[in-house]
Amino acid sequence: MRPGGWVEEPEVMPIRRGPWLLVVDIAVPLALYYGLKALGASDLTALLVGVIPGLISSAVSLVRSRRTDLVGMAVVISMVASTVVAVVGGDARLLLVRNAWISLPFAGITLWSLRHPEPMTYVVTRAMMPRRAPIMDELWATNTRYREAWKWITVWWGIAAVVDAIVRVVLSYTLPISVVPATDPIITVVTIVALQVPTIVLLHRSGTWHQVFAPHRANA
């Protein structure tokens, strides 16, 4: 157990796919969709095939993690559910909103994590940067402003995930079907980049940004 932390490893540990996320979850589905469309496939068929790489990647990562991963489980369940609904309904737009089905569970898990001693954004960041873990643990145990900053960062991430889902649903039902897949990576990048603002601002206001993220820390 870390200072102020959970007794067991957090259940919100994320699937860590690194650079493969860009290839398997974004580039490959887009290439499959537009490639199959060029060959004459229907929108629904092209979208269904495009889901397969991301679904396999998520499932494999979940199995490899060898631990309960609520975010990973939500991703897999959301992708399977949206695929089944789209096939049964025969409507390609039901599959276009699959990423909204992922964003909403993510928002719920993120906000729910505020009930625990360590909120999700702190746990995820710590897991992604193990070399900085000691200083992060020290600050978490001793600095109230640091803990409050991460809690508010988690709130912002949860709210942003809800907004992300709403935007995806609106675009999926207002834009031409062939345009929507290309908007997914744009929305994802914009959301992630936008969320760096409250993250950086809140940690700066807590006076701990440089303690954690100073360049020399990364090489320590």
Secondary structure by P-SEA (a helix, b strand, c coil): ccccccccccccccccccccccccccaaaaaaaaaaaaacccaaaaaaaaaaaaaaaaaaaaaaaccccaaaaaaaaaaaaaaaaaaaaccaaaaaaaaaaaaaaaaaaaaaaccccccaaaaaaaaacccaaaaaaaaaaccaaaaaaaaaaaaaaaaaaaaaaaaaaaaaacccccccccaaaaaaaaaaaaaaaaaaaaaaaacccccccccccccc
